[in-house]
Amino acid sequence: MKEYYFLLNLTYKQCMDYYDGKYTSVQVTEDGGKTVRFAAHHLRPFISSLGVRGRFRLLLTSENQFIRLERVS
């Protein structure tokens, strides 16, 4: 299993672009400097009226298949 930690700060408008399907994936830079991309629909549980803000952990299998995304702070 692989895990990546990153900060995310998206406005509500940016989130709606993902939610509405304008974008299908999200690309972030994890704490170690590596660029990681995952499907945008995984952000839906974290969208609030302010957008998405916080520190997250992305868990992937050793084959880079999505396991889960969780807010850690």
ZADO-345095 format. One line per 2 residues: their letters; for each residue z, x, y of C-alpha. Coordinates in pm, 1 decimal, always signed. Each point is the difference from the previous one (the first is absolute). Example, Ala and Ser with C-alpha at 12.3 -4.5 7.8 and 13.67 -1.06 7.14 Angstrom:
<pts>
AS	+780.0,+1230.0,-450.0  -66.0,+137.0,+344.0
</pts>
This chain:
<pts>
MK	+0.0,+0.0,+0.0  -82.2,+116.2,+352.4
EY	+183.9,-101.3,+315.5  -96.5,+41.1,+361.6
YF	+214.9,-59.4,+308.3  -150.6,-83.9,+337.1
LL	+65.7,-169.9,+333.4  -206.6,-300.6,+98.3
NL	-20.6,-161.3,+341.8  -263.1,-274.2,+26.4
TY	-17.9,-270.4,+263.5  -23.1,-364.2,-100.2
KQ	-368.4,-1.0,+105.0  -73.5,+301.1,-220.9
CM	+174.9,-172.6,-289.8  -203.1,-315.9,+47.6
DY	-320.2,+204.8,-18.9  +114.4,+120.8,-342.8
YD	+127.8,-342.5,-101.4  -324.7,-171.7,+102.1
GK	-200.7,+243.5,-210.6  -157.6,+202.4,+279.7
YT	+133.2,+306.6,-180.5  +59.8,+24.3,-372.1
SV	+206.5,+317.0,-10.0  +265.1,+186.0,+196.4
QV	-3.4,+376.9,+37.2  +323.5,+179.9,+82.6
TE	+117.1,+358.4,+20.0  +304.7,+49.9,-216.6
DG	+288.5,+227.7,+96.1  -152.7,+300.4,-176.8
GK	-326.6,-30.0,+195.7  -210.4,-153.9,-276.7
TV	-224.9,-294.2,+86.6  +55.8,-300.7,-225.3
RF	-196.3,-326.9,-8.6  +107.1,-331.8,-153.0
AA	-115.3,-362.8,+6.8  +90.8,-175.7,+325.1
HH	+122.8,-315.5,-174.5  +309.5,+191.7,-110.4
LR	+122.5,-12.4,+362.2  +17.1,-379.8,+13.5
PF	+366.9,-33.4,-101.5  +101.0,+232.8,+283.7
IS	-184.5,-165.8,+289.2  +222.4,-155.8,+266.1
SL	-64.9,-131.0,+349.1  +30.7,+361.9,+118.4
GV	-244.5,+137.5,-256.3  +107.1,+256.0,-259.3
RG	+249.7,+267.8,+94.8  +208.9,+230.1,-209.7
RF	+16.0,+267.7,-261.8  -159.4,-81.2,-333.9
RL	-23.8,+134.2,-351.9  -321.9,-42.7,-196.2
LL	+27.1,+30.2,-377.2  -308.1,+78.1,-210.4
TS	-57.6,+73.9,-365.4  -109.8,+349.7,-99.7
EN	-354.9,-147.4,-0.9  +46.4,-109.3,+365.5
QF	+30.7,-369.3,-83.6  +219.1,-206.1,+231.7
IR	+351.6,-83.1,-122.3  +173.7,-118.1,+316.5
LE	+57.8,+47.7,+368.7  +353.7,-26.6,+135.0
RV	+160.7,+33.3,+339.6  +274.1,+262.8,-8.7
S	+119.8,-30.1,+361.7
</pts>
